[in-house]
């Protein structure tokens, strides 16, 4: 059996339970993901999924007490919201799994939130929004998303906006919870060092959650608008220009996605990547250079990020576009292609070893592909990528005229 294939079960109430045992681990992880993130929201309630995450952990005295029990047992717990999922990850001692299952099932499906806690969590979220607004990397990527997408919800920040967060009411939060924190949208992940008794306890406890009837699932979006080509903005308090250069690509299930991920590795992964060598080693134009292929169930975009001196912005863009053009004008050497494939394999296997990152990977794979061999299939697809594939895909999606450029420059006194 492939060592990165997991067992997939569906409980009678519709919950999906993924099992990935690691007998030599010192801890066990019970994590819960909901097929519900910021991309599922209407514009007027932007930030609802993230607000919901906050209320789940701190929406009443009872919720607060329950969410703290994991740490009281010596465990680790983390709540997070993304574009297409909301997730809680726990990492506990193996003999605490049964208690953890009890705590999480009682915590996550209880919508008895309190107005006083909603007011408090709203203030906390507004501080979080302000903190993100201070971060130039977050700001410039949001600028790029707005360039690339006019209609798709991915253009909006996961946290929402001050205006929309201020308008969310207790009734609307409870309604969103009852509509989205339901069995058919729930993925349970049990990984690490666990016993058959643990599996039975998790199945029994979460199996008691009442099955939902008709569930509204996300309808895939189609972006027909043309991207804006450039946006430029000044920001006080920064010393360099932050650049985010990106182009629309394809969603998770598209056959070109593994190729784009390999291109991402060739361009921007590590100190041996092409952009690192050209921009940092040879020209000393930047300290950090990164590329990312972002994608979900119905969207995808590739972007290159770096911070450079304002006087070197044009030169930096020329270098980046030249490196992109080389991907289809010059055949990638087999040795370099093999190195990139090994880097992706190493990255995946390090993720498997991570008690915090791996449950999220399994949950996302389940929501996107719905089978236990999705990660093995992905690695097979990576191994099969040829230099011709790199040339074809890069020329198709990453030509200069496909790119939008967002720049955040220092405010001039």
C-alpha positions in Angstrom: 0.0 0.0 0.0 1.2 3.5 -0.9 2.5 5.1 2.4 0.6 8.4 1.7 -2.8 6.8 1.0 -5.3 7.2 3.8 -8.5 5.4 4.7 -11.7 7.2 4.0 -15.0 6.5 5.7 -18.4 8.1 5.5 -20.5 8.1 8.7 -24.3 7.6 8.6 -24.9 11.3 9.2 -22.8 12.3 6.2 -19.5 13.2 8.0 -16.3 12.0 6.3 -13.7 10.5 8.5 -10.1 10.2 7.2 -7.7 7.9 9.0 -3.9 8.2 8.6 -2.1 6.2 11.3 1.5 7.0 12.2 2.3 4.3 14.8 5.7 5.7 15.7 4.4 9.2 16.5 4.4 10.4 20.0 1.1 12.3 19.7 -2.2 12.0 17.9 -4.2 14.6 16.0 -8.0 14.9 15.8 -8.9 17.7 13.5 -12.2 19.0 12.1 -12.7 20.9 8.8 -15.8 22.5 7.4 -16.4 22.9 3.7 -17.1 26.6 4.3 -14.8 29.6 3.9 -14.7 33.2 2.8 -15.4 32.3 -0.8 -18.8 31.0 0.2 -20.0 34.4 1.5 -22.0 37.1 -0.2 -20.2 40.5 -0.5 -22.5 42.2 2.1 -21.5 39.7 4.8 -17.8 39.4 3.9 -15.9 38.1 6.9 -18.8 35.9 8.2 -16.8 32.6 8.0 -13.9 34.1 9.9 -16.3 35.7 12.5 -17.9 32.3 12.8 -14.5 30.7 13.6 -14.0 33.3 16.4 -17.5 32.6 17.8 -16.9 28.9 17.8 -13.9 29.3 20.1 -15.1 32.3 22.1 -18.8 32.9 21.5 -20.0 32.1 25.0 -18.5 31.3 28.4 -19.3 27.7 27.6 -17.5 27.8 24.3 -14.4 29.4 25.9 -14.3 26.8 28.6 -14.6 23.9 26.1 -12.0 25.4 23.7 -9.5 25.7 26.6 -9.8 22.0 27.7 -7.5 20.9 24.9 -4.6 22.9 26.4 -5.6 21.8 29.9 -5.0 18.2 28.7 -1.5 19.2 27.5 -2.6 19.5 23.9 -2.3 22.0 21.1 -5.3 23.6 19.4 -5.5 26.0 16.5 -8.6 27.5 14.7 -8.2 28.9 11.2 -10.3 30.2 8.3 -9.3 30.1 4.6 -10.9 30.9 1.3 -12.6 27.5 1.1 -12.5 25.9 4.5 -12.7 26.6 8.2 -10.6 24.2 10.4 -9.7 23.3 14.0 -6.5 21.3 14.5 -5.6 19.5 17.7 -2.5 17.6 18.6 -2.8 15.7 21.9 -1.4 12.7 23.8 -2.8 9.5 22.4 -4.8 8.7 25.5 -6.6 12.0 25.2 -8.2 11.4 21.8 -11.5 10.2 23.3 -11.8 13.2 25.5 -10.8 15.5 22.6 -13.6 14.0 20.5 -16.1 14.8 23.2 -14.8 18.4 23.6 -14.8 19.1 19.9 -18.2 17.6 19.0 -19.8 19.6 21.9 -17.9 22.7 21.0 -18.3 22.9 17.2 -22.0 22.1 16.8 -23.3 24.4 19.5 -24.8 27.6 18.2 -25.8 29.1 21.6 -23.7 32.2 21.2 -24.0 35.3 23.4 -24.4 39.0 22.4 -21.8 40.1 24.8 -19.2 37.8 23.4 -20.1 38.8 19.8 -19.4 42.4 20.7 -16.0 41.4 22.2 -15.0 39.2 19.3 -16.0 41.9 16.8 -13.5 44.3 18.5 -10.8 41.6 18.4 -11.4 41.0 14.7 -11.2 44.7 13.9 -7.8 44.7 15.6 -6.9 41.8 13.4 -8.0 43.6 10.3 -6.0 46.6 11.3 -2.9 44.4 11.9 -3.2 42.9 8.4 -3.6 46.3 6.9 -0.3 47.3 8.4 1.4 44.4 6.6 2.6 45.5 3.1 2.7 41.9 1.8 -0.9 41.3 2.7 -1.9 44.6 1.2 -0.1 44.2 -2.1 -1.5 40.6 -2.6 -5.0 41.9 -2.0 -4.4 44.6 -4.5 -3.3 41.9 -7.1 -6.4 39.8 -6.4 -8.6 42.8 -7.0 -6.8 43.3 -10.3 -7.2 39.7 -11.4 -10.8 39.2 -10.3 -13.8 41.5 -10.6 -16.5 39.1 -9.6 -15.0 36.1 -7.8 -15.1 36.1 -4.0 -11.4 35.3 -3.9 -10.7 39.0 -4.5 -12.0 39.8 -0.9 -9.9 39.4 2.2 -10.7 36.3 4.3 -11.2 38.6 7.3 -13.8 40.7 5.6 -14.0 44.5 5.8 -14.5 46.8 8.8 -17.9 47.8 7.4 -19.2 44.3 6.8 -17.8 43.0 10.1 -19.5 45.8 12.0 -22.8 44.9 10.5 -22.9 41.2 11.4 -25.5 40.5 14.0 -25.9 37.7 16.5 -28.9 36.3 14.6 -26.9 36.2 11.3 -24.0 34.5 12.9 -26.2 31.8 14.5 -28.0 31.3 11.1 -24.6 30.9 9.3 -23.4 28.5 11.9 -26.5 26.3 11.6 -26.3 26.3 7.8 -22.6 25.5 7.5 -21.4 23.6 10.6 -23.3 20.5 9.6 -22.4 16.9 9.1 -22.4 16.9 5.3 -19.9 19.7 5.2 -17.7 18.2 7.9 -14.4 16.3 7.4 -12.8 14.6 10.4 -9.1 13.8 10.3 -7.6 11.3 12.7 -3.8 11.0 12.3 -0.7 10.1 14.3 -0.6 7.4 17.0 -4.1 6.3 17.6 -5.8 3.0 18.4 -8.9 1.2 17.2 -10.6 2.3 20.4 -9.9 5.9 19.4 -11.5 5.4 16.0 -14.6 3.9 17.6 -14.8 6.8 20.1 -14.6 9.5 17.4 -17.1 7.6 15.2 -19.5 7.2 18.1 -19.2 10.8 19.4 -19.5 12.6 16.1 -22.0 10.1 14.8 -24.4 11.5 17.4 -24.6 14.8 15.6 -27.9 15.0 13.9 -27.9 14.6 10.1 -28.8 17.7 8.2 -31.4 17.7 5.5 -31.0 19.8 2.3 -27.6 21.5 2.4 -26.6 24.4 0.2 -23.2 23.7 -1.3 -21.0 26.3 -3.0 -21.8 26.9 -6.7 -18.5 27.2 -8.7 -17.8 30.8 -9.9 -16.8 31.7 -13.4 -14.8 34.9 -13.9 -15.4 36.3 -17.4 -14.1 39.8 -16.8 -10.7 41.0 -18.1 -8.0 41.6 -15.5 -6.9 45.1 -14.8 -3.2 45.3 -15.9 -1.8 47.5 -13.1 -2.5 49.1 -9.8 -0.2 51.3 -7.8 -0.6 52.6 -4.3 1.5 54.6 -1.8 1.9 53.6 1.8 3.4 55.5 4.7 6.1 53.9 6.8 7.6 51.5 4.2 11.1 51.8 2.8 10.8 49.7 -0.4 8.3 49.0 -3.2 6.5 45.8 -2.7 5.7 44.1 -6.0 3.1 41.4 -6.7 3.0 40.3 -10.3 0.4 37.7 -11.2 -1.8 36.0 -13.8 -4.9 33.8 -13.7 -4.3 30.1 -14.0 -6.6 27.1 -13.3 -8.4 25.3 -10.4 -7.1 22.4 -8.3 -8.5 19.6 -10.5 -7.2 20.9 -13.8 -4.5 18.7 -15.3 -2.2 21.7 -15.7 -2.1 22.5 -12.0 0.8 20.0 -11.1 2.8 21.5 -14.0 2.2 25.0 -12.6 3.3 23.8 -9.2 6.5 22.5 -10.7 7.0 25.8 -12.5 6.5 27.6 -9.2 9.3 25.4 -7.7 11.7 26.1 -10.6 11.1 29.8 -10.3 10.9 30.6 -6.6 11.5 27.7 -4.3 14.7 28.0 -2.3 18.1 29.4 -2.8 18.7 27.4 -6.0 15.6 28.8 -7.7 15.9 30.8 -10.9 14.4 34.1 -9.4 16.6 33.8 -6.3 19.7 33.5 -8.4 18.9 36.2 -10.9 17.4 38.8 -8.5 19.3 38.2 -5.3 22.6 36.5 -6.1 23.5 38.1 -9.4 22.0 41.6 -9.1 21.3 42.1 -5.4 17.9 43.6 -6.2 16.0 42.1 -3.4 16.3 40.2 -0.1 13.3 37.9 -0.5 11.8 36.6 -3.7 8.9 34.2 -3.9 6.5 32.7 -6.3 3.2 30.9 -5.6 0.6 29.0 -7.5 -2.6 29.7 -5.6 -5.7 27.7 -6.4 -9.0 26.3 -5.1 -12.0 24.5 -6.4 -12.9 27.2 -9.0 -10.0 29.6 -9.2 -6.3 29.8 -9.7 -3.6 32.4 -10.0 0.2 32.5 -10.2 2.2 35.3 -8.6 5.7 36.5 -8.0 6.4 38.6 -5.0 9.4 40.7 -4.0 10.4 43.9 -2.3 12.9 46.2 -4.1 14.2 49.7 -4.1 11.7 52.0 -5.9 14.4 53.0 -8.5 14.8 49.3 -9.4 11.2 48.4 -10.0 11.3 48.5 -13.8 14.6 46.5 -13.9 13.1 43.9 -11.5 10.0 43.4 -13.7 12.2 43.0 -16.8 14.2 40.3 -15.0 11.1 38.4 -13.8 9.5 38.5 -17.3 12.7 37.4 -18.9 12.9 34.4 -16.5 9.3 33.5 -17.3 10.0 33.7 -21.1 12.9 31.3 -20.7 10.5 28.6 -19.4 9.1 28.2 -22.9 11.9 29.6 -25.1 14.7 27.4 -23.6 14.1 23.8 -22.7 14.4 23.1 -18.9 17.4 20.8 -18.4 16.5 17.3 -17.1 18.7 17.7 -14.1 17.0 20.9 -13.0 13.6 19.4 -13.7 14.5 16.4 -11.5 15.7 18.6 -8.7 12.4 20.5 -8.7 10.4 17.2 -8.6 12.6 16.0 -5.7 11.9 19.3 -3.9 8.2 18.9 -4.2 8.4 15.3 -3.0 10.5 16.4 0.0 8.1 19.2 0.8 5.1 16.8 0.7 6.8 14.2 2.9 7.8 16.9 5.4 4.1 17.9 5.5 3.2 14.3 6.2 5.6 14.4 9.2 4.0 17.7 10.5 1.3 17.1 13.1 -0.2 20.6 12.4 0.1 20.9 8.6 -0.8 17.4 7.5 -4.4 17.3 8.9 -5.2 20.4 6.9 -3.6 18.9 3.7 -5.8 15.8 4.1 -8.9 17.8 4.7 -8.3 20.0 1.7 -7.5 17.0 -0.5 -10.8 15.5 0.6 -12.8 18.6 -0.2 -11.2 19.0 -3.6 -10.9 15.4 -4.8 -12.9 13.1 -2.4 -10.6 10.1 -2.4 -7.9 8.7 -0.2 -5.2 8.5 -2.9 -5.3 12.1 -4.1 -1.9 12.9 -2.7 -0.3 9.9 -4.3 -2.0 10.8 -7.6 -0.6 14.3 -7.3 3.0 13.0 -6.9 2.5 10.7 -9.8 1.4 13.7 -11.9 4.5 15.7 -10.8 6.8 12.8 -11.7 5.2 12.7 -15.2 5.8 16.4 -16.0 8.2 16.8 -18.9 10.2 19.8 -20.1 7.7 20.1 -23.0 4.8 20.3 -20.4 6.7 23.2 -18.7 7.1 25.0 -22.0 3.4 24.5 -23.0 1.9 25.5 -19.7 4.2 28.5 -19.1 3.5 29.9 -22.5 -0.2 29.4 -22.1 -0.7 31.1 -18.7 2.5 33.1 -17.9 3.1 35.2 -20.9 3.9 38.9 -20.1 0.6 40.1 -21.5 -1.3 37.8 -19.1 0.1 39.5 -16.1 -1.2 42.1 -13.8 1.2 44.1 -11.5 0.4 45.5 -8.1 2.9 47.8 -6.5 2.9 49.4 -3.0 5.5 52.1 -2.9 6.7 54.5 -0.1 4.7 57.6 0.4 6.7 60.7 -0.8 6.8 63.5 1.7 
